[in-house]
Amino acid sequence: FDILKGAFAVFIAYFIIFPKFFYAIIASLFVVIGHNFNLFFRFRGGRGLATALGGVLVFNPIVAIIWVGLWVLFYRIIKQDVLFANRLSAIVAPVAIISAPDYIFYFFNYNCF
């Protein structure tokens, strides 16, 4: 449900209200902040990775697949340590995406940047 929450907020912000990338990024940022610091749970919430993944899925599913693939890889290597896999995949995924060849993203007609 966290993935759907992030995807729904970004979808509404981009495709219905403001069709500009900047507003979708702002919506993604605020939905993750709202998830991490939930008012109903006394400003305690989750880590926000699933919510951010939902926002990324709206724009570029290939980036989301790379991110999830790296998370699963690190989760298996580090012996089921979720927190370390989250941190490591959040650091390595942007580096892997930036260093990936352009034809991977243009194959599905998605622009990463």
Backbone torsions as a table, in degrees:
resi	resn	phi	psi	omega
1	PHE	NA	-27.8	177.9
2	ASP	-66.5	-37.4	177.0
3	ILE	-64.1	-43.3	178.4
4	LEU	-64.7	-36.4	178.5
5	LYS	-61.9	-46.2	178.9
6	GLY	-67.1	-41.9	180.0
7	ALA	-66.8	-39.9	-178.5
8	PHE	-66.1	-42.9	-179.7
9	ALA	-64.1	-43.4	-179.8
10	VAL	-71.0	-37.9	178.3
11	PHE	-62.3	-46.0	179.1
12	ILE	-63.2	-45.2	-177.7
13	ALA	-64.9	-40.1	-173.9
14	TYR	-87.2	-50.8	-170.5
15	PHE	-88.2	-17.3	-177.6
16	ILE	-113.3	-46.5	-173.4
17	ILE	-91.1	-64.2	-176.0
18	PHE	-125.0	108.4	-178.6
19	PRO	-81.6	53.1	175.6
20	LYS	-130.2	144.7	-175.7
21	PHE	-62.8	-35.7	-178.5
22	PHE	-59.6	-43.9	-178.9
23	TYR	-68.7	-31.8	176.5
24	ALA	-69.3	-37.5	176.4
25	ILE	-65.6	-41.2	177.3
26	ILE	-63.3	-42.7	177.9
27	ALA	-62.8	-41.1	178.3
28	SER	-63.8	-42.6	178.9
29	LEU	-61.4	-46.2	-177.0
30	PHE	-72.6	-31.0	176.8
31	VAL	-70.5	-33.5	176.1
32	VAL	-71.3	-41.1	176.6
33	ILE	-63.3	-41.6	177.5
34	GLY	-65.1	-30.8	176.8
35	HIS	-74.4	-40.9	-177.2
36	ASN	-72.8	-36.0	-177.6
37	PHE	-120.5	70.8	-174.4
38	ASN	-74.4	129.4	-179.5
39	LEU	-64.4	-36.4	-176.8
40	PHE	-75.6	-17.7	178.0
41	PHE	-110.6	30.2	178.5
42	ARG	57.9	46.2	177.5
43	PHE	60.9	31.8	171.6
44	ARG	-120.9	137.2	-178.9
45	GLY	-150.9	-154.0	-178.4
46	GLY	-87.6	-163.1	179.9
47	ARG	-88.0	-22.4	176.7
48	GLY	89.0	0.0	-177.9
49	LEU	-71.2	-40.2	178.7
50	ALA	-67.8	-36.8	177.5
51	THR	-67.1	-41.4	176.8
52	ALA	-65.9	-36.2	177.5
53	LEU	-62.2	-39.3	176.8
54	GLY	-62.4	-39.8	176.8
55	GLY	-66.4	-36.9	178.9
56	VAL	-70.4	-35.2	-179.9
57	LEU	-61.6	-30.1	-179.9
58	VAL	-66.0	-39.0	-175.3
59	PHE	-92.7	-46.0	-174.4
60	ASN	-146.2	95.4	-180.0
61	PRO	-63.6	-24.4	179.6
62	ILE	-66.7	-41.5	176.6
63	VAL	-63.0	-40.2	178.2
64	ALA	-64.8	-38.5	178.7
65	ILE	-66.1	-41.5	177.4
66	ILE	-62.3	-44.6	-178.7
67	TRP	-63.1	-47.0	179.9
68	VAL	-67.1	-38.6	177.8
69	GLY	-62.0	-42.7	177.1
70	LEU	-66.0	-38.0	178.7
71	TRP	-62.7	-45.4	179.7
72	VAL	-63.5	-41.3	178.2
73	LEU	-60.4	-49.6	-179.6
74	PHE	-68.1	-33.0	177.8
75	TYR	-64.4	-40.4	178.5
76	ARG	-72.4	-39.0	-177.8
77	ILE	-69.5	-40.4	-173.4
78	ILE	-87.0	7.9	176.0
79	LYS	69.1	54.9	174.0
80	GLN	60.7	42.9	173.0
81	ASP	-101.0	101.7	-173.3
82	VAL	-65.1	-44.9	-176.6
83	LEU	-62.7	-44.4	179.6
84	PHE	-68.2	-37.8	177.1
85	ALA	-64.7	-37.9	176.7
86	ASN	-61.7	-48.7	-177.8
87	ARG	-65.7	-45.0	-177.1
88	LEU	-67.2	-40.7	179.1
89	SER	-70.4	-32.6	177.0
90	ALA	-68.5	-26.3	178.2
91	ILE	-85.9	-42.1	-173.2
92	VAL	-81.7	-30.8	-176.4
93	ALA	-59.5	-47.0	177.4
94	PRO	-61.9	-35.8	178.3
95	VAL	-66.2	-41.7	179.2
96	ALA	-67.0	-37.0	-179.2
97	ILE	-70.9	-41.4	179.9
98	ILE	-67.9	-36.6	-178.2
99	SER	-84.7	-5.4	179.4
100	ALA	-72.6	149.1	177.8
101	PRO	-67.5	151.6	-175.5
102	ASP	-65.7	-29.2	-175.7
103	TYR	-66.6	-19.7	176.4
104	ILE	-65.0	-40.3	-177.9
105	PHE	-82.7	-30.8	-179.6
106	TYR	-82.0	-11.7	177.9
107	PHE	-62.9	-39.6	178.0
108	PHE	-99.9	12.0	178.3
109	ASN	62.0	39.6	174.6
110	TYR	-112.8	138.7	174.7
111	ASN	-105.6	127.7	-178.1
112	CYS	-79.1	-35.7	-176.0
113	PHE	-125.0	NA	NA
